Amino acid sequence: MVEGSPYRVRGLNLSGAGLVGEIPPGLGSLTELETLDLSDNNLGGNLPPALGRLSNLAVARFSGNLLTGEIPPELGSLSALLQL
């Protein structure tokens, strides 16, 4: 992304994209994100606490993965979150 660019990522749908590994904490820098769908992949590990920075996030889908651990308390501050 070009510095100062007016473009912002508001939705990211990678459902069934064959992703493996862990969810990168860098997703927390997509601060305009409203929808995040990472369902039906082979993602493992914990949800990164950095996702708690996504204050505009309304829908987050992680089903169909191999995630472990508890939901990070940082996600409790997502006041726009309607679906997890």
Buried (B, 14 or more C-beta within 10 A) or exposed (E): EEEEEEEEBEEBEBBEEEBEEEBEEEBBEBEEBBBBBBBBBEBEEEBBBBBBBBEBBBBBBBEBBEBEEEBBEBBEEBEEBEEE
